[in-house]
Amino acid sequence: MPYQKVSLKKKSGAPSAVNSRIILIPYDEIEAFPARGAEDVKVTGPITMKASALAIAIYATSSTIDRADTQEGGDDEEGFLQKLVFTHPGNSLEIEEFKQKWLGQPFIAITEECGDGKATLIHGWSCNPLFFTLENQRNNEANKSTFTFAQKIRGIFVAGFYSGALPAIAPETVGSGSGGL
């Protein structure tokens, strides 16, 4: 469906609270993506996972979640880099194992806003997933990991408004109390 021109009225620029559960979908465990045209921001239909594949839920300190799409590039090279940054408190065995196992691996991420009119955003896309970099802080001020999930290649898409079903999620670790990692 071609883009329909509309006038844009004033909306509030106040930030929305974001659910502290980040859903990470290992890219190599995705079987199929829903259709998304070059001008489509709304993504309808589910991401189809391979048989018995599971997504990973990771706890993020809600106030640290930053979901940015940066437009960059010169003439005839413009595009977007999608980025998702958040902090995970502590350094449990499970989070350290996650870092070790998934370093250098591609992901698609889903974030959910809280409240009325909430939006579910999908970050990364087919052939242009997210990869994480990491900064640990372990000192007298904090014990935390700051994850930056970002695309390596500029693309045509901003983060999409996702209306598909959420994938099945791996069970949380015993005693973590954090809803996943």
C-alpha positions in Angstrom: 0.0 0.0 0.0 1.5 3.3 -1.0 2.2 6.0 1.7 -0.8 8.3 2.1 0.0 11.9 2.8 -1.4 13.2 6.1 -1.0 16.4 8.1 0.6 15.9 11.5 -1.0 17.5 14.5 0.9 18.4 17.7 1.6 15.5 20.0 3.2 15.3 23.4 7.0 14.8 23.4 7.0 13.4 26.9 8.8 10.1 27.1 6.9 6.9 27.6 7.8 4.4 30.2 9.3 1.3 28.7 8.8 -2.2 30.0 12.0 -3.4 31.7 11.8 -6.7 29.8 13.8 -6.6 26.5 13.1 -9.5 24.2 16.1 -10.7 22.2 15.6 -13.0 19.3 18.7 -14.8 18.1 18.8 -13.9 14.4 20.0 -17.3 13.3 17.0 -18.9 14.9 14.5 -17.0 12.8 12.8 -18.9 10.0 10.8 -16.0 8.4 10.0 -12.3 8.8 6.6 -10.8 8.0 6.5 -8.7 4.9 7.7 -5.1 5.2 7.8 -2.7 2.3 10.3 0.2 1.9 7.9 2.7 3.4 6.3 0.4 6.0 6.8 1.4 9.6 4.0 -0.9 10.9 5.0 -4.5 10.9 2.1 -6.9 10.9 2.3 -10.6 11.3 4.7 -12.6 13.5 8.3 -13.4 13.2 8.4 -17.2 12.7 11.0 -19.0 14.7 12.6 -22.3 13.8 11.3 -25.4 15.5 11.9 -25.4 19.3 13.8 -22.0 19.1 13.2 -19.6 21.9 13.7 -15.9 22.4 15.6 -14.5 25.4 14.1 -12.1 27.9 16.7 -9.8 29.6 15.9 -7.4 32.4 16.9 -3.7 31.8 16.7 -0.9 34.3 13.7 0.9 32.7 15.0 4.4 33.1 18.2 3.5 31.1 16.4 2.2 28.0 17.3 4.3 25.0 15.8 3.4 21.6 17.3 5.6 19.0 17.2 5.6 15.2 20.0 7.9 13.9 19.7 9.2 10.3 23.1 9.6 8.6 24.9 9.5 5.3 25.6 11.9 2.5 23.6 12.7 -0.6 22.2 9.5 -2.1 23.5 7.5 0.8 21.1 8.4 3.6 19.8 5.7 5.9 19.1 4.8 9.5 21.2 3.1 12.2 18.9 1.5 14.8 20.3 1.3 18.3 19.0 0.0 21.6 21.0 0.9 24.8 20.2 -0.3 28.3 21.7 -1.2 31.7 21.4 -4.6 33.4 22.2 -4.5 37.1 24.6 -6.9 38.8 26.9 -9.5 37.4 25.2 -12.8 38.0 26.6 -16.0 36.5 23.7 -16.1 34.0 24.4 -12.6 32.6 28.1 -13.3 32.4 27.3 -16.5 30.5 25.0 -14.6 28.2 27.8 -12.2 27.3 30.3 -15.0 26.7 28.0 -17.1 24.6 26.3 -14.4 22.5 29.3 -12.1 21.8 29.4 -11.3 18.1 26.0 -13.0 17.4 23.2 -11.1 15.6 19.8 -10.3 17.2 16.4 -8.8 16.6 15.0 -7.0 19.7 11.5 -6.1 20.8 10.7 -3.4 23.3 7.3 -2.6 24.8 6.0 0.7 26.1 3.8 0.8 29.2 0.4 2.4 29.6 -2.4 3.5 27.2 -1.6 3.8 23.6 1.6 1.7 24.2 3.8 0.8 21.3 5.7 -2.4 20.7 8.9 -1.6 18.7 11.0 -4.1 16.7 14.7 -3.2 16.3 16.8 -4.7 13.6 15.5 -6.4 10.5 16.1 -9.1 7.9 19.7 -8.9 6.6 20.4 -6.0 9.0 20.3 -7.3 12.6 21.7 -5.8 15.8 25.0 -6.8 17.5 25.9 -5.9 21.0 28.9 -4.1 22.5 29.3 -4.0 26.3 30.6 -1.7 29.0 30.9 -3.1 32.5 31.1 -1.0 35.7 32.2 -2.8 38.8 33.3 -0.3 41.4 32.2 1.5 44.5 29.5 3.4 42.5 27.8 0.6 40.7 27.8 -3.0 39.6 26.2 -3.1 36.1 26.5 -3.9 32.5 25.6 -1.4 29.8 24.6 -3.1 26.5 24.5 -1.3 23.2 22.7 -3.3 20.5 23.2 -1.6 17.1 23.1 -2.3 13.5 26.5 -2.4 11.7 25.1 -1.3 8.4 22.9 1.8 7.7 19.5 0.7 6.3 16.3 2.0 5.0 14.2 1.2 8.1 13.6 2.9 11.4 12.5 0.7 14.2 9.1 -0.7 13.3 5.8 -0.7 15.2 5.4 -4.4 15.7 1.9 -5.9 16.0 2.8 -9.6 15.5 2.7 -12.3 18.2 5.7 -12.3 20.6 7.9 -15.4 20.2 8.1 -18.1 22.9 10.6 -17.0 25.5 13.2 -19.2 27.4 12.2 -19.8 31.0 13.8 -17.5 33.6 16.8 -18.6 35.7 16.0 -20.0 39.1 16.2 -17.5 41.8 17.0 -14.5 39.5 13.8 -12.7 40.4 14.3 -10.5 37.3 12.1 -12.1 34.6 14.8 -13.7 32.6 18.5 -12.8 32.8 
